[in-house]
Amino acid sequence: MFQFLRGQRRERTGYELYCAAVAAARTPAFYTDLGVPDTLDGRFDLVGLHVFLLIRRLGTLPPPGAALAQAVFDAMFHDMDVNLRELGVGDMSVAKKVKQMWEAFHGRSAAYQAALGSADAGELEAALARNVWRGAPPPGQAAALARLVRAQDGCLATQDLSGFAAGRVAFLPAAAALA
């Protein structure tokens, strides 16, 4: 019984953390200042980027860090399923579309993980240009987003498990970080 309740609590906490990542990704500065396309794909890429950073941090923490990371991931893809249905995607197509989104998220996450661990600073910039702008970012904007991603990663690294376990995460304000 207690494991069931813990699971429900963890699921709710994962959803709260996911919602904070979505709110950070929806910051207008990404779309106005950086020229990220304000489209379904552009929004998915920024939500995925913020969720990746959050999961990356949670994965470095002791238990229940990994379980919270899984809860955030589950919340994201449950939300993607719901959003596709609200957009009118037919029931027969939803699973296929969610699988495509899952694969895209994992591919991007692997690229960002490798880039953040690389000594080559341009690797993150290239991964962001390829994924967020489909290879054609406005001049200088991939570098600006790469700086912000590194700053967000550093900001998340200063936050502890107790805050995450309570459903709290603080992302840097994009506009301030880009200034």
C-alpha positions as CSV (number, residue, x, y, z in Angstrom):
1,M,0.0,0.0,0.0
2,F,2.8,2.5,0.9
3,Q,4.7,1.8,-2.3
4,F,1.5,2.6,-4.3
5,L,1.2,5.9,-2.4
6,R,4.9,6.7,-2.9
7,G,4.4,5.9,-6.6
8,Q,1.5,8.3,-6.8
9,R,3.4,11.0,-5.0
10,R,6.5,10.5,-7.3
11,E,4.2,10.7,-10.3
12,R,2.7,14.0,-9.1
13,T,6.2,15.4,-8.3
14,G,7.4,14.3,-11.8
15,Y,4.5,16.2,-13.3
16,E,5.2,19.3,-11.3
17,L,8.8,19.3,-12.4
18,Y,7.8,18.7,-16.0
19,C,5.4,21.6,-15.8
20,A,8.2,23.8,-14.6
21,A,10.4,22.7,-17.6
22,V,7.5,23.5,-20.0
23,A,7.0,26.9,-18.5
24,A,10.7,27.7,-18.9
25,A,10.6,26.4,-22.5
26,R,7.6,28.6,-23.3
27,T,9.5,31.8,-22.3
28,P,8.9,34.3,-25.2
29,A,12.6,35.3,-25.4
30,F,13.4,32.0,-27.1
31,Y,11.0,32.8,-29.9
32,T,11.5,36.5,-30.1
33,D,15.2,37.0,-29.3
34,L,16.6,33.7,-30.5
35,G,14.3,33.1,-33.4
36,V,13.3,29.6,-32.4
37,P,10.4,28.7,-34.6
38,D,7.2,29.2,-32.7
39,T,5.8,26.0,-34.1
40,L,4.9,22.6,-32.7
41,D,8.4,21.4,-33.6
42,G,10.1,24.4,-32.1
43,R,8.1,24.1,-28.9
44,F,8.8,20.4,-28.7
45,D,12.5,21.0,-29.1
46,L,12.6,23.5,-26.3
47,V,10.5,21.4,-24.0
48,G,12.7,18.5,-24.8
49,L,15.8,20.5,-24.2
50,H,14.6,21.7,-20.7
51,V,13.4,18.2,-19.8
52,F,16.7,16.7,-20.9
53,L,18.6,19.2,-18.6
54,L,16.3,18.3,-15.7
55,I,16.6,14.6,-16.2
56,R,20.4,14.9,-16.6
57,R,20.6,16.6,-13.2
58,L,18.2,14.2,-11.5
59,G,20.3,11.3,-12.9
60,T,23.3,12.5,-10.9
61,L,21.5,12.4,-7.6
62,P,21.1,9.6,-5.1
63,P,17.7,7.9,-4.8
64,P,15.1,8.8,-5.6
65,G,16.8,11.0,-8.2
66,A,16.6,8.3,-11.0
67,A,13.0,7.6,-10.1
68,L,12.1,11.3,-10.3
69,A,13.9,11.5,-13.7
70,Q,11.7,8.6,-14.9
71,A,8.6,10.3,-13.5
72,V,9.5,13.5,-15.4
73,F,10.0,11.5,-18.6
74,D,6.7,9.7,-18.1
75,A,4.9,13.0,-17.5
76,M,6.4,14.4,-20.7
77,F,5.2,11.6,-22.9
78,H,1.8,11.4,-21.2
79,D,1.4,15.1,-22.0
80,M,2.5,14.5,-25.6
81,D,-0.1,11.8,-25.9
82,V,-2.8,14.1,-24.5
83,N,-1.8,17.0,-26.7
84,L,-1.8,14.9,-29.8
85,R,-5.3,13.8,-29.0
86,E,-6.4,17.4,-28.4
87,L,-5.0,18.4,-31.7
88,G,-7.2,15.8,-33.3
89,V,-4.7,13.1,-34.1
90,G,-6.7,9.9,-34.5
91,D,-6.4,7.2,-31.9
92,M,-4.8,4.8,-34.4
93,S,-2.0,7.3,-35.1
94,V,-1.3,8.6,-31.6
95,A,1.0,5.7,-30.6
96,K,3.0,6.0,-33.8
97,K,3.4,9.7,-33.3
98,V,4.4,9.4,-29.6
99,K,7.0,6.7,-30.6
100,Q,8.4,9.2,-33.1
101,M,8.6,11.9,-30.5
102,W,10.2,9.5,-28.0
103,E,12.8,8.5,-30.6
104,A,13.5,12.2,-31.4
105,F,13.8,13.1,-27.7
106,H,16.2,10.2,-27.1
107,G,18.3,11.1,-30.1
108,R,18.5,14.8,-29.1
109,S,19.3,13.8,-25.5
110,A,22.2,11.6,-26.6
111,A,23.5,14.4,-28.8
112,Y,23.2,17.0,-26.0
113,Q,24.7,14.7,-23.4
114,A,27.7,14.0,-25.6
115,A,28.1,17.7,-26.5
116,L,28.0,18.8,-22.8
117,G,30.7,16.3,-22.0
118,S,32.9,17.3,-25.0
119,A,35.9,19.5,-24.8
120,D,34.7,21.0,-28.2
121,A,32.5,23.9,-27.3
122,G,31.2,24.0,-30.8
123,E,29.6,20.5,-30.5
124,L,26.7,21.7,-28.4
125,E,26.2,24.7,-30.7
126,A,26.1,22.3,-33.7
127,A,23.6,19.9,-32.0
128,L,21.3,22.8,-31.1
129,A,21.5,24.3,-34.6
130,R,20.7,20.9,-36.2
131,N,17.8,20.1,-33.8
132,V,16.2,23.4,-32.9
133,W,16.5,25.2,-36.2
134,R,16.9,22.2,-38.5
135,G,20.3,23.3,-39.4
136,A,19.6,26.9,-40.3
137,P,19.7,29.1,-37.1
138,P,19.8,32.8,-37.4
139,P,23.4,34.1,-37.2
140,G,24.8,33.8,-33.7
141,Q,21.7,32.3,-32.1
142,A,22.9,28.7,-31.8
143,A,25.9,30.0,-29.9
144,A,23.6,32.1,-27.6
145,L,21.4,29.1,-26.9
146,A,24.5,27.0,-26.2
147,R,25.6,29.5,-23.6
148,L,22.2,29.5,-22.1
149,V,22.1,25.7,-22.0
150,R,25.4,25.6,-20.2
151,A,24.2,28.2,-17.7
152,Q,21.0,26.2,-17.2
153,D,23.0,23.1,-16.6
154,G,25.1,24.9,-14.1
155,C,22.1,26.3,-12.4
156,L,20.4,22.9,-12.1
157,A,23.7,21.5,-10.7
158,T,23.4,23.8,-7.7
159,Q,19.9,22.5,-6.8
160,D,19.5,19.7,-4.3
161,L,17.4,16.6,-4.2
162,S,15.1,17.9,-1.4
163,G,13.8,20.7,-3.7
164,F,13.3,18.3,-6.6
165,A,11.6,15.8,-4.4
166,A,9.2,18.5,-3.3
167,G,8.4,19.3,-6.9
168,R,10.5,22.5,-7.1
169,V,13.0,23.4,-9.8
170,A,14.4,26.8,-10.8
171,F,15.4,27.5,-14.3
172,L,17.3,30.6,-15.2
173,P,15.1,33.3,-16.8
174,A,16.0,33.0,-20.5
175,A,15.8,36.8,-21.2
176,A,18.2,37.6,-18.4
177,A,20.6,34.8,-19.4
178,L,20.6,36.0,-23.0
179,A,21.2,39.6,-22.2
